[in-house]
Amino acid sequence: MPTYSFLNTETGQVVDDIMSLDAREKYLSENPHIETVITGAPGLVGSTGDRTRAPDGFKEVLSKISEANPTSSLASDYGHKDHVSATTRNLVQKHREKLGGSISE
């Protein structure tokens, strides 16, 4: 359930409360002196896991793409990790920075 911030217009106090959207609407209709304060996206309570981690099959696809584009930033994360490949990437990055990023990927 999301966490909502509410402002009591009579006291100026801001409180956070965890409730469903239906409960929030009912709470606001029963308390006209309460307003919703938007401080950002509603926070979710109880979410677990790393949703940004790519599955192993997708990592293989990224590896193949990085092999086809050895000077890309993707290659530094998913490309070959051998000494020659790493040295080549570092050398290209060094010259890219020296030239102000004008070397195309």
Gaussian input, Z-matrix of N, CA and C with variables (Angstrom, degrees):
# hf/3-21g

backbone

0 1
 N
 C     1     B1
 C     2     B2     1     A1
 N     3     B3     2     A2     1     D1
 C     4     B4     3     A3     2     D2
 C     5     B5     4     A4     3     D3
 N     6     B6     5     A5     4     D4
 C     7     B7     6     A6     5     D5
 C     8     B8     7     A7     6     D6
 N     9     B9     8     A8     7     D7
 C    10    B10     9     A9     8     D8
 C    11    B11    10    A10     9     D9
 N    12    B12    11    A11    10    D10
 C    13    B13    12    A12    11    D11
 C    14    B14    13    A13    12    D12
 N    15    B15    14    A14    13    D13
 C    16    B16    15    A15    14    D14
 C    17    B17    16    A16    15    D15
 N    18    B18    17    A17    16    D16
 C    19    B19    18    A18    17    D17
 C    20    B20    19    A19    18    D18
 N    21    B21    20    A20    19    D19
 C    22    B22    21    A21    20    D20
 C    23    B23    22    A22    21    D21
 N    24    B24    23    A23    22    D22
 C    25    B25    24    A24    23    D23
 C    26    B26    25    A25    24    D24
 N    27    B27    26    A26    25    D25
 C    28    B28    27    A27    26    D26
 C    29    B29    28    A28    27    D27
 N    30    B30    29    A29    28    D28
 C    31    B31    30    A30    29    D29
 C    32    B32    31    A31    30    D30
 N    33    B33    32    A32    31    D31
 C    34    B34    33    A33    32    D32
 C    35    B35    34    A34    33    D33
 N    36    B36    35    A35    34    D34
 C    37    B37    36    A36    35    D35
 C    38    B38    37    A37    36    D36
 N    39    B39    38    A38    37    D37
 C    40    B40    39    A39    38    D38
 C    41    B41    40    A40    39    D39
 N    42    B42    41    A41    40    D40
 C    43    B43    42    A42    41    D41
 C    44    B44    43    A43    42    D42
 N    45    B45    44    A44    43    D43
 C    46    B46    45    A45    44    D44
 C    47    B47    46    A46    45    D45
 N    48    B48    47    A47    46    D46
 C    49    B49    48    A48    47    D47
 C    50    B50    49    A49    48    D48
 N    51    B51    50    A50    49    D49
 C    52    B52    51    A51    50    D50
 C    53    B53    52    A52    51    D51
 N    54    B54    53    A53    52    D52
 C    55    B55    54    A54    53    D53
 C    56    B56    55    A55    54    D54
 N    57    B57    56    A56    55    D55
 C    58    B58    57    A57    56    D56
 C    59    B59    58    A58    57    D57
 N    60    B60    59    A59    58    D58
 C    61    B61    60    A60    59    D59
 C    62    B62    61    A61    60    D60
 N    63    B63    62    A62    61    D61
 C    64    B64    63    A63    62    D62
 C    65    B65    64    A64    63    D63
 N    66    B66    65    A65    64    D64
 C    67    B67    66    A66    65    D65
 C    68    B68    67    A67    66    D66
 N    69    B69    68    A68    67    D67
 C    70    B70    69    A69    68    D68
 C    71    B71    70    A70    69    D69
 N    72    B72    71    A71    70    D70
 C    73    B73    72    A72    71    D71
 C    74    B74    73    A73    72    D72
 N    75    B75    74    A74    73    D73
 C    76    B76    75    A75    74    D74
 C    77    B77    76    A76    75    D75
 N    78    B78    77    A77    76    D76
 C    79    B79    78    A78    77    D77
 C    80    B80    79    A79    78    D78
 N    81    B81    80    A80    79    D79
 C    82    B82    81    A81    80    D80
 C    83    B83    82    A82    81    D81
 N    84    B84    83    A83    82    D82
 C    85    B85    84    A84    83    D83
 C    86    B86    85    A85    84    D84
 N    87    B87    86    A86    85    D85
 C    88    B88    87    A87    86    D86
 C    89    B89    88    A88    87    D87
 N    90    B90    89    A89    88    D88
 C    91    B91    90    A90    89    D89
 C    92    B92    91    A91    90    D90
 N    93    B93    92    A92    91    D91
 C    94    B94    93    A93    92    D92
 C    95    B95    94    A94    93    D93
 N    96    B96    95    A95    94    D94
 C    97    B97    96    A96    95    D95
 C    98    B98    97    A97    96    D96
 N    99    B99    98    A98    97    D97
 C   100   B100    99    A99    98    D98
 C   101   B101   100   A100    99    D99
 N   102   B102   101   A101   100   D100
 C   103   B103   102   A102   101   D101
 C   104   B104   103   A103   102   D102
 N   105   B105   104   A104   103   D103
 C   106   B106   105   A105   104   D104
 C   107   B107   106   A106   105   D105
 N   108   B108   107   A107   106   D106
 C   109   B109   108   A108   107   D107
 C   110   B110   109   A109   108   D108
 N   111   B111   110   A110   109   D109
 C   112   B112   111   A111   110   D110
 C   113   B113   112   A112   111   D111
 N   114   B114   113   A113   112   D112
 C   115   B115   114   A114   113   D113
 C   116   B116   115   A115   114   D114
 N   117   B117   116   A116   115   D115
 C   118   B118   117   A117   116   D116
 C   119   B119   118   A118   117   D117
 N   120   B120   119   A119   118   D118
 C   121   B121   120   A120   119   D119
 C   122   B122   121   A121   120   D120
 N   123   B123   122   A122   121   D121
 C   124   B124   123   A123   122   D122
 C   125   B125   124   A124   123   D123
 N   126   B126   125   A125   124   D124
 C   127   B127   126   A126   125   D125
 C   128   B128   127   A127   126   D126
 N   129   B129   128   A128   127   D127
 C   130   B130   129   A129   128   D128
 C   131   B131   130   A130   129   D129
 N   132   B132   131   A131   130   D130
 C   133   B133   132   A132   131   D131
 C   134   B134   133   A133   132   D132
 N   135   B135   134   A134   133   D133
 C   136   B136   135   A135   134   D134
 C   137   B137   136   A136   135   D135
 N   138   B138   137   A137   136   D136
 C   139   B139   138   A138   137   D137
 C   140   B140   139   A139   138   D138
 N   141   B141   140   A140   139   D139
 C   142   B142   141   A141   140   D140
 C   143   B143   142   A142   141   D141
 N   144   B144   143   A143   142   D142
 C   145   B145   144   A144   143   D143
 C   146   B146   145   A145   144   D144
 N   147   B147   146   A146   145   D145
 C   148   B148   147   A147   146   D146
 C   149   B149   148   A148   147   D147
 N   150   B150   149   A149   148   D148
 C   151   B151   150   A150   149   D149
 C   152   B152   151   A151   150   D150
 N   153   B153   152   A152   151   D151
 C   154   B154   153   A153   152   D152
 C   155   B155   154   A154   153   D153
 N   156   B156   155   A155   154   D154
 C   157   B157   156   A156   155   D155
 C   158   B158   157   A157   156   D156
 N   159   B159   158   A158   157   D157
 C   160   B160   159   A159   158   D158
 C   161   B161   160   A160   159   D159
 N   162   B162   161   A161   160   D160
 C   163   B163   162   A162   161   D161
 C   164   B164   163   A163   162   D162
 N   165   B165   164   A164   163   D163
 C   166   B166   165   A165   164   D164
 C   167   B167   166   A166   165   D165
 N   168   B168   167   A167   166   D166
 C   169   B169   168   A168   167   D167
 C   170   B170   169   A169   168   D168
 N   171   B171   170   A170   169   D169
 C   172   B172   171   A171   170   D170
 C   173   B173   172   A172   171   D171
 N   174   B174   173   A173   172   D172
 C   175   B175   174   A174   173   D173
 C   176   B176   175   A175   174   D174
 N   177   B177   176   A176   175   D175
 C   178   B178   177   A177   176   D176
 C   179   B179   178   A178   177   D177
 N   180   B180   179   A179   178   D178
 C   181   B181   180   A180   179   D179
 C   182   B182   181   A181   180   D180
 N   183   B183   182   A182   181   D181
 C   184   B184   183   A183   182   D182
 C   185   B185   184   A184   183   D183
 N   186   B186   185   A185   184   D184
 C   187   B187   186   A186   185   D185
 C   188   B188   187   A187   186   D186
 N   189   B189   188   A188   187   D187
 C   190   B190   189   A189   188   D188
 C   191   B191   190   A190   189   D189
 N   192   B192   191   A191   190   D190
 C   193   B193   192   A192   191   D191
 C   194   B194   193   A193   192   D192
 N   195   B195   194   A194   193   D193
 C   196   B196   195   A195   194   D194
 C   197   B197   196   A196   195   D195
 N   198   B198   197   A197   196   D196
 C   199   B199   198   A198   197   D197
 C   200   B200   199   A199   198   D198
 N   201   B201   200   A200   199   D199
 C   202   B202   201   A201   200   D200
 C   203   B203   202   A202   201   D201
 N   204   B204   203   A203   202   D202
 C   205   B205   204   A204   203   D203
 C   206   B206   205   A205   204   D204
 N   207   B207   206   A206   205   D205
 C   208   B208   207   A207   206   D206
 C   209   B209   208   A208   207   D207
 N   210   B210   209   A209   208   D208
 C   211   B211   210   A210   209   D209
 C   212   B212   211   A211   210   D210
 N   213   B213   212   A212   211   D211
 C   214   B214   213   A213   212   D212
 C   215   B215   214   A214   213   D213
 N   216   B216   215   A215   214   D214
 C   217   B217   216   A216   215   D215
 C   218   B218   217   A217   216   D216
 N   219   B219   218   A218   217   D217
 C   220   B220   219   A219   218   D218
 C   221   B221   220   A220   219   D219
 N   222   B222   221   A221   220   D220
 C   223   B223   222   A222   221   D221
 C   224   B224   223   A223   222   D222
 N   225   B225   224   A224   223   D223
 C   226   B226   225   A225   224   D224
 C   227   B227   226   A226   225   D225
 N   228   B228   227   A227   226   D226
 C   229   B229   228   A228   227   D227
 C   230   B230   229   A229   228   D228
 N   231   B231   230   A230   229   D229
 C   232   B232   231   A231   230   D230
 C   233   B233   232   A232   231   D231
 N   234   B234   233   A233   232   D232
 C   235   B235   234   A234   233   D233
 C   236   B236   235   A235   234   D234
 N   237   B237   236   A236   235   D235
 C   238   B238   237   A237   236   D236
 C   239   B239   238   A238   237   D237
 N   240   B240   239   A239   238   D238
 C   241   B241   240   A240   239   D239
 C   242   B242   241   A241   240   D240
 N   243   B243   242   A242   241   D241
 C   244   B244   243   A243   242   D242
 C   245   B245   244   A244   243   D243
 N   246   B246   245   A245   244   D244
 C   247   B247   246   A246   245   D245
 C   248   B248   247   A247   246   D246
 N   249   B249   248   A248   247   D247
 C   250   B250   249   A249   248   D248
 C   251   B251   250   A250   249   D249
 N   252   B252   251   A251   250   D250
 C   253   B253   252   A252   251   D251
 C   254   B254   253   A253   252   D252
 N   255   B255   254   A254   253   D253
 C   256   B256   255   A255   254   D254
 C   257   B257   256   A256   255   D255
 N   258   B258   257   A257   256   D256
 C   259   B259   258   A258   257   D257
 C   260   B260   259   A259   258   D258
 N   261   B261   260   A260   259   D259
 C   262   B262   261   A261   260   D260
 C   263   B263   262   A262   261   D261
 N   264   B264   263   A263   262   D262
 C   265   B265   264   A264   263   D263
 C   266   B266   265   A265   264   D264
 N   267   B267   266   A266   265   D265
 C   268   B268   267   A267   266   D266
 C   269   B269   268   A268   267   D267
 N   270   B270   269   A269   268   D268
 C   271   B271   270   A270   269   D269
 C   272   B272   271   A271   270   D270
 N   273   B273   272   A272   271   D271
 C   274   B274   273   A273   272   D272
 C   275   B275   274   A274   273   D273
 N   276   B276   275   A275   274   D274
 C   277   B277   276   A276   275   D275
 C   278   B278   277   A277   276   D276
 N   279   B279   278   A278   277   D277
 C   280   B280   279   A279   278   D278
 C   281   B281   280   A280   279   D279
 N   282   B282   281   A281   280   D280
 C   283   B283   282   A282   281   D281
 C   284   B284   283   A283   282   D282
 N   285   B285   284   A284   283   D283
 C   286   B286   285   A285   284   D284
 C   287   B287   286   A286   285   D285
 N   288   B288   287   A287   286   D286
 C   289   B289   288   A288   287   D287
 C   290   B290   289   A289   288   D288
 N   291   B291   290   A290   289   D289
 C   292   B292   291   A291   290   D290
 C   293   B293   292   A292   291   D291
 N   294   B294   293   A293   292   D292
 C   295   B295   294   A294   293   D293
 C   296   B296   295   A295   294   D294
 N   297   B297   296   A296   295   D295
 C   298   B298   297   A297   296   D296
 C   299   B299   298   A298   297   D297
 N   300   B300   299   A299   298   D298
 C   301   B301   300   A300   299   D299
 C   302   B302   301   A301   300   D300
 N   303   B303   302   A302   301   D301
 C   304   B304   303   A303   302   D302
 C   305   B305   304   A304   303   D303
 N   306   B306   305   A305   304   D304
 C   307   B307   306   A306   305   D305
 C   308   B308   307   A307   306   D306
 N   309   B309   308   A308   307   D307
 C   310   B310   309   A309   308   D308
 C   311   B311   310   A310   309   D309
 N   312   B312   311   A311   310   D310
 C   313   B313   312   A312   311   D311
 C   314   B314   313   A313   312   D312

   B1=1.4506
   B2=1.5241
   B3=1.3224
   B4=1.4590
   B5=1.5299
   B6=1.3221
   B7=1.4590
   B8=1.5259
   B9=1.3340
   B10=1.4560
   B11=1.5219
   B12=1.3270
   B13=1.4629
   B14=1.5170
   B15=1.3408
   B16=1.4601
   B17=1.5227
   B18=1.3372
   B19=1.4553
   B20=1.5192
   B21=1.3285
   B22=1.4607
   B23=1.5229
   B24=1.3343
   B25=1.4623
   B26=1.5229
   B27=1.3149
   B28=1.4655
   B29=1.5263
   B30=1.3237
   B31=1.4646
   B32=1.5224
   B33=1.3312
   B34=1.4579
   B35=1.5177
   B36=1.3136
   B37=1.4542
   B38=1.5316
   B39=1.3384
   B40=1.4558
   B41=1.5256
   B42=1.3191
   B43=1.4657
   B44=1.5204
   B45=1.3301
   B46=1.4567
   B47=1.5163
   B48=1.3251
   B49=1.4531
   B50=1.5266
   B51=1.3239
   B52=1.4494
   B53=1.5220
   B54=1.3306
   B55=1.4703
   B56=1.5152
   B57=1.3138
   B58=1.4610
   B59=1.5337
   B60=1.3113
   B61=1.4623
   B62=1.5287
   B63=1.3252
   B64=1.4728
   B65=1.5312
   B66=1.3430
   B67=1.4634
   B68=1.5302
   B69=1.3327
   B70=1.4775
   B71=1.5260
   B72=1.3282
   B73=1.4706
   B74=1.5316
   B75=1.3241
   B76=1.4626
   B77=1.5292
   B78=1.3502
   B79=1.4622
   B80=1.5284
   B81=1.3280
   B82=1.4688
   B83=1.5291
   B84=1.3284
   B85=1.4629
   B86=1.5308
   B87=1.3333
   B88=1.4734
   B89=1.5246
   B90=1.3331
   B91=1.4676
   B92=1.5262
   B93=1.3312
   B94=1.4672
   B95=1.5302
   B96=1.3306
   B97=1.4659
   B98=1.5313
   B99=1.3316
   B100=1.4640
   B101=1.5245
   B102=1.3406
   B103=1.4596
   B104=1.5187
   B105=1.3112
   B106=1.4549
   B107=1.5231
   B108=1.3264
   B109=1.4543
   B110=1.5187
   B111=1.3192
   B112=1.4559
   B113=1.5251
   B114=1.3222
   B115=1.4690
   B116=1.5127
   B117=1.3180
   B118=1.4564
   B119=1.5141
   B120=1.3025
   B121=1.4610
   B122=1.5207
   B123=1.3246
   B124=1.4655
   B125=1.5170
   B126=1.3236
   B127=1.4578
   B128=1.5135
   B129=1.3054
   B130=1.4530
   B131=1.5148
   B132=1.3029
   B133=1.4522
   B134=1.5138
   B135=1.3122
   B136=1.4463
   B137=1.5118
   B138=1.3144
   B139=1.4567
   B140=1.5212
   B141=1.2876
   B142=1.4583
   B143=1.5093
   B144=1.2988
   B145=1.4519
   B146=1.5123
   B147=1.3129
   B148=1.4478
   B149=1.5191
   B150=1.3204
   B151=1.4575
   B152=1.5182
   B153=1.3269
   B154=1.4495
   B155=1.5164
   B156=1.3109
   B157=1.4586
   B158=1.5256
   B159=1.3291
   B160=1.4581
   B161=1.5278
   B162=1.3322
   B163=1.4625
   B164=1.5264
   B165=1.3234
   B166=1.4635
   B167=1.5260
   B168=1.3156
   B169=1.4611
   B170=1.5191
   B171=1.3234
   B172=1.4597
   B173=1.5227
   B174=1.3420
   B175=1.4654
   B176=1.5264
   B177=1.3370
   B178=1.4580
   B179=1.5239
   B180=1.3283
   B181=1.4651
   B182=1.5302
   B183=1.3348
   B184=1.4653
   B185=1.5218
   B186=1.3227
   B187=1.4566
   B188=1.5228
   B189=1.3406
   B190=1.4623
   B191=1.5276
   B192=1.3310
   B193=1.4698
   B194=1.5264
   B195=1.3299
   B196=1.4694
   B197=1.5255
   B198=1.3448
   B199=1.4639
   B200=1.5269
   B201=1.3243
   B202=1.4659
   B203=1.5286
   B204=1.3427
   B205=1.4607
   B206=1.5289
   B207=1.3202
   B208=1.4650
   B209=1.5264
   B210=1.3199
   B211=1.4656
   B212=1.5231
   B213=1.3163
   B214=1.4604
   B215=1.5182
   B216=1.3271
   B217=1.4636
   B218=1.5222
   B219=1.3110
   B220=1.4627
   B221=1.5286
   B222=1.3238
   B223=1.4612
   B224=1.5169
   B225=1.3249
   B226=1.4611
   B227=1.5226
   B228=1.3385
   B229=1.4594
   B230=1.5273
   B231=1.3328
   B232=1.4604
   B233=1.5247
   B234=1.3280
   B235=1.4556
   B236=1.5137
   B237=1.3276
   B238=1.4616
   B239=1.5205
   B240=1.3114
   B241=1.4625
   B242=1.5290
   B243=1.3468
   B244=1.4571
   B245=1.5329
   B246=1.3184
   B247=1.4655
   B248=1.5307
   B249=1.3244
   B250=1.4656
   B251=1.5317
   B252=1.3284
   B253=1.4623
   B254=1.5230
   B255=1.3293
   B256=1.4675
   B257=1.5199
   B258=1.3273
   B259=1.4668
   B260=1.5230
   B261=1.3169
   B262=1.4650
   B263=1.5267
   B264=1.3379
   B265=1.4654
   B266=1.5276
   B267=1.3324
   B268=1.4639
   B269=1.5261
   B270=1.3045
   B271=1.4663
   B272=1.5259
   B273=1.3289
   B274=1.4688
   B275=1.5265
   B276=1.3368
   B277=1.4670
   B278=1.5270
   B279=1.3252
   B280=1.4678
   B281=1.5294
   B282=1.3346
   B283=1.4644
   B284=1.5317
   B285=1.3242
   B286=1.4552
   B287=1.5266
   B288=1.3317
   B289=1.4703
   B290=1.5285
   B291=1.3292
   B292=1.4679
   B293=1.5235
   B294=1.3292
   B295=1.4545
   B296=1.5213
   B297=1.3105
   B298=1.4673
   B299=1.5156
   B300=1.3186
   B301=1.4559
   B302=1.5125
   B303=1.3455
   B304=1.4573
   B305=1.5203
   B306=1.3293
   B307=1.4587
   B308=1.5094
   B309=1.3362
   B310=1.4603
   B311=1.5161
   B312=1.3366
   B313=1.4596
   B314=1.4899
   A1=109.56
   A2=116.23
   A3=119.59
   A4=112.66
   A5=114.26
   A6=121.91
   A7=107.96
   A8=116.80
   A9=122.18
   A10=109.74
   A11=116.09
   A12=122.18
   A13=108.41
   A14=115.16
   A15=121.09
   A16=109.90
   A17=115.96
   A18=122.89
   A19=108.73
   A20=115.57
   A21=121.16
   A22=106.02
   A23=117.28
   A24=121.25
   A25=112.47
   A26=118.17
   A27=121.09
   A28=111.49
   A29=117.24
   A30=120.51
   A31=113.13
   A32=117.43
   A33=120.89
   A34=112.94
   A35=117.92
   A36=122.64
   A37=110.11
   A38=116.15
   A39=122.06
   A40=107.98
   A41=115.91
   A42=121.06
   A43=109.46
   A44=115.80
   A45=122.51
   A46=108.34
   A47=116.11
   A48=120.33
   A49=108.89
   A50=115.92
   A51=122.41
   A52=107.88
   A53=116.38
   A54=120.22
   A55=110.05
   A56=114.68
   A57=120.06
   A58=109.20
   A59=115.99
   A60=120.81
   A61=110.60
   A62=116.99
   A63=119.87
   A64=111.34
   A65=116.12
   A66=120.06
   A67=110.66
   A68=116.66
   A69=121.09
   A70=110.35
   A71=116.51
   A72=120.37
   A73=111.33
   A74=116.85
   A75=120.66
   A76=110.30
   A77=116.99
   A78=122.35
   A79=111.10
   A80=116.92
   A81=121.20
   A82=111.74
   A83=117.94
   A84=119.68
   A85=111.65
   A86=117.58
   A87=121.22
   A88=112.43
   A89=117.95
   A90=122.67
   A91=109.66
   A92=118.33
   A93=120.40
   A94=113.63
   A95=118.36
   A96=121.00
   A97=111.90
   A98=118.32
   A99=123.56
   A100=108.82
   A101=115.56
   A102=121.46
   A103=109.21
   A104=115.78
   A105=120.67
   A106=109.34
   A107=116.26
   A108=122.01
   A109=106.98
   A110=116.44
   A111=120.31
   A112=107.92
   A113=115.24
   A114=121.17
   A115=111.32
   A116=117.28
   A117=123.17
   A118=108.33
   A119=116.53
   A120=120.39
   A121=108.72
   A122=117.90
   A123=119.42
   A124=111.10
   A125=116.62
   A126=121.15
   A127=110.86
   A128=116.60
   A129=121.13
   A130=109.06
   A131=116.30
   A132=122.35
   A133=107.97
   A134=115.88
   A135=120.32
   A136=115.28
   A137=119.20
   A138=118.95
   A139=109.21
   A140=116.29
   A141=121.09
   A142=109.29
   A143=116.09
   A144=121.55
   A145=112.53
   A146=114.19
   A147=121.80
   A148=107.71
   A149=116.69
   A150=119.97
   A151=112.58
   A152=118.39
   A153=120.55
   A154=112.23
   A155=118.08
   A156=121.71
   A157=109.00
   A158=115.36
   A159=120.28
   A160=109.91
   A161=118.37
   A162=120.49
   A163=110.55
   A164=116.53
   A165=120.64
   A166=112.38
   A167=118.27
   A168=120.72
   A169=111.81
   A170=116.53
   A171=120.40
   A172=110.78
   A173=116.47
   A174=120.12
   A175=110.77
   A176=116.38
   A177=119.85
   A178=110.48
   A179=117.04
   A180=121.38
   A181=109.69
   A182=117.03
   A183=120.24
   A184=111.09
   A185=117.09
   A186=121.10
   A187=110.90
   A188=117.53
   A189=121.32
   A190=111.24
   A191=116.51
   A192=120.36
   A193=109.90
   A194=116.71
   A195=119.49
   A196=111.73
   A197=117.71
   A198=120.39
   A199=110.25
   A200=116.83
   A201=120.93
   A202=111.55
   A203=117.57
   A204=122.68
   A205=109.31
   A206=117.76
   A207=120.82
   A208=115.17
   A209=118.73
   A210=119.54
   A211=112.54
   A212=118.30
   A213=121.17
   A214=110.94
   A215=115.44
   A216=119.50
   A217=110.74
   A218=117.04
   A219=121.23
   A220=110.61
   A221=116.65
   A222=120.76
   A223=112.06
   A224=117.77
   A225=119.41
   A226=111.42
   A227=117.42
   A228=120.67
   A229=113.04
   A230=117.45
   A231=120.76
   A232=113.58
   A233=118.44
   A234=120.69
   A235=112.67
   A236=114.15
   A237=120.21
   A238=110.32
   A239=116.07
   A240=121.02
   A241=112.14
   A242=117.04
   A243=118.81
   A244=110.61
   A245=116.68
   A246=122.70
   A247=112.21
   A248=117.08
   A249=120.24
   A250=110.59
   A251=117.22
   A252=120.48
   A253=111.67
   A254=116.37
   A255=120.04
   A256=110.60
   A257=117.24
   A258=120.81
   A259=110.76
   A260=116.96
   A261=121.12
   A262=110.63
   A263=116.93
   A264=119.98
   A265=111.20
   A266=116.49
   A267=119.83
   A268=111.18
   A269=117.29
   A270=121.36
   A271=110.76
   A272=117.07
   A273=120.81
   A274=109.76
   A275=117.16
   A276=120.65
   A277=110.90
   A278=116.62
   A279=121.25
   A280=110.55
   A281=116.48
   A282=119.86
   A283=111.54
   A284=116.96
   A285=120.37
   A286=110.20
   A287=116.59
   A288=120.61
   A289=111.42
   A290=116.04
   A291=120.69
   A292=110.99
   A293=117.27
   A294=121.45
   A295=113.02
   A296=116.67
   A297=120.58
   A298=113.49
   A299=116.82
   A300=120.11
   A301=113.87
   A302=118.36
   A303=119.94
   A304=113.19
   A305=119.33
   A306=120.51
   A307=107.69
   A308=117.08
   A309=120.02
   A310=110.31
   A311=114.26
   A312=120.27
   A313=110.43
   D1=145.34
   D2=-179.36
   D3=-76.82
   D4=158.36
   D5=175.29
   D6=-102.98
   D7=128.85
   D8=-179.66
   D9=-114.82
   D10=148.37
   D11=175.00
   D12=-105.66
   D13=133.93
   D14=-178.69
   D15=-124.04
   D16=142.63
   D17=176.99
   D18=-110.85
   D19=124.66
   D20=173.82
   D21=-86.28
   D22=111.32
   D23=-175.70
   D24=-70.34
   D25=-18.18
   D26=178.67
   D27=-80.28
   D28=-38.39
   D29=-176.28
   D30=-106.73
   D31=-18.52
   D32=-177.43
   D33=81.04
   D34=6.92
   D35=-177.56
   D36=-83.72
   D37=137.41
   D38=176.35
   D39=-108.96
   D40=128.52
   D41=178.88
   D42=-127.58
   D43=150.27
   D44=175.34
   D45=-104.72
   D46=140.79
   D47=-179.67
   D48=-143.21
   D49=144.98
   D50=179.02
   D51=-100.83
   D52=120.74
   D53=-179.66
   D54=-162.47
   D55=165.04
   D56=177.54
   D57=-76.35
   D58=168.04
   D59=179.51
   D60=-64.43
   D61=-40.49
   D62=178.62
   D63=-63.82
   D64=-42.15
   D65=179.09
   D66=-65.56
   D67=-35.95
   D68=178.22
   D69=-63.53
   D70=-46.53
   D71=-179.84
   D72=-62.75
   D73=-40.58
   D74=178.29
   D75=-65.73
   D76=-42.98
   D77=179.54
   D78=-60.55
   D79=-43.49
   D80=179.82
   D81=-68.10
   D82=-36.49
   D83=179.97
   D84=-71.89
   D85=-30.88
   D86=179.59
   D87=-81.89
   D88=-18.96
   D89=-178.27
   D90=-125.52
   D91=87.78
   D92=-176.34
   D93=-67.53
   D94=-17.22
   D95=179.39
   D96=-86.53
   D97=3.63
   D98=178.52
   D99=-106.02
   D100=133.97
   D101=176.85
   D102=-124.36
   D103=150.71
   D104=175.97
   D105=-79.34
   D106=134.23
   D107=175.42
   D108=-108.65
   D109=123.07
   D110=-179.73
   D111=-96.67
   D112=112.00
   D113=179.18
   D114=-106.22
   D115=-4.59
   D116=-177.67
   D117=158.82
   D118=-165.39
   D119=176.92
   D120=-68.59
   D121=144.72
   D122=178.76
   D123=-58.12
   D124=132.90
   D125=179.55
   D126=-77.70
   D127=141.90
   D128=178.20
   D129=-101.80
   D130=135.86
   D131=-179.85
   D132=-103.43
   D133=134.33
   D134=173.80
   D135=92.77
   D136=6.13
   D137=177.36
   D138=-76.72
   D139=139.34
   D140=-179.01
   D141=-131.75
   D142=161.97
   D143=175.44
   D144=93.48
   D145=166.01
   D146=179.19
   D147=-105.67
   D148=102.31
   D149=-176.58
   D150=-83.99
   D151=-2.88
   D152=179.98
   D153=-96.25
   D154=-4.63
   D155=-179.38
   D156=-77.24
   D157=129.74
   D158=179.41
   D159=-79.93
   D160=140.20
   D161=176.63
   D162=-64.60
   D163=158.99
   D164=-176.62
   D165=-59.46
   D166=-38.77
   D167=179.03
   D168=-62.94
   D169=-37.22
   D170=178.95
   D171=-71.70
   D172=-32.94
   D173=176.52
   D174=-62.25
   D175=-35.02
   D176=177.45
   D177=-65.77
   D178=-40.40
   D179=177.59
   D180=-63.35
   D181=-43.97
   D182=178.24
   D183=-62.63
   D184=-36.47
   D185=178.24
   D186=-63.32
   D187=-42.60
   D188=178.95
   D189=-65.59
   D190=-39.51
   D191=177.73
   D192=-64.34
   D193=-42.14
   D194=-178.83
   D195=-67.41
   D196=-30.63
   D197=176.18
   D198=-66.79
   D199=-35.59
   D200=179.60
   D201=-75.68
   D202=-21.71
   D203=-178.97
   D204=-128.91
   D205=73.33
   D206=-171.85
   D207=-66.55
   D208=-17.01
   D209=-179.59
   D210=-98.65
   D211=4.39
   D212=-178.84
   D213=-81.19
   D214=163.35
   D215=177.48
   D216=-69.19
   D217=-24.56
   D218=176.28
   D219=-64.94
   D220=-34.84
   D221=-179.93
   D222=-64.87
   D223=-31.75
   D224=179.82
   D225=-69.76
   D226=-25.85
   D227=179.73
   D228=-92.35
   D229=-39.13
   D230=-172.16
   D231=-120.56
   D232=0.45
   D233=-177.72
   D234=-79.55
   D235=-173.21
   D236=178.83
   D237=-58.81
   D238=143.34
   D239=-178.81
   D240=-105.54
   D241=8.13
   D242=-179.68
   D243=-70.86
   D244=165.57
   D245=-173.66
   D246=-61.56
   D247=-43.61
   D248=-177.28
   D249=-64.90
   D250=-45.70
   D251=-179.76
   D252=-64.41
   D253=-41.74
   D254=179.61
   D255=-65.44
   D256=-41.54
   D257=179.05
   D258=-64.02
   D259=-41.64
   D260=179.01
   D261=-62.76
   D262=-45.68
   D263=178.79
   D264=-61.70
   D265=-42.10
   D266=179.95
   D267=-64.87
   D268=-39.20
   D269=179.30
   D270=-66.52
   D271=-43.22
   D272=178.02
   D273=-63.71
   D274=-42.77
   D275=179.20
   D276=-62.49
   D277=-41.26
   D278=179.68
   D279=-60.27
   D280=-46.02
   D281=-179.18
   D282=-72.57
   D283=-32.52
   D284=176.65
   D285=-62.38
   D286=-44.47
   D287=178.48
   D288=-66.84
   D289=-37.72
   D290=179.85
   D291=-64.82
   D292=-37.16
   D293=-179.51
   D294=-90.31
   D295=5.41
   D296=176.93
   D297=79.94
   D298=27.96
   D299=176.52
   D300=77.37
   D301=20.33
   D302=-176.27
   D303=-85.60
   D304=-6.05
   D305=176.78
   D306=-78.30
   D307=124.22
   D308=-176.48
   D309=-74.25
   D310=153.31
   D311=179.92
   D312=-90.09

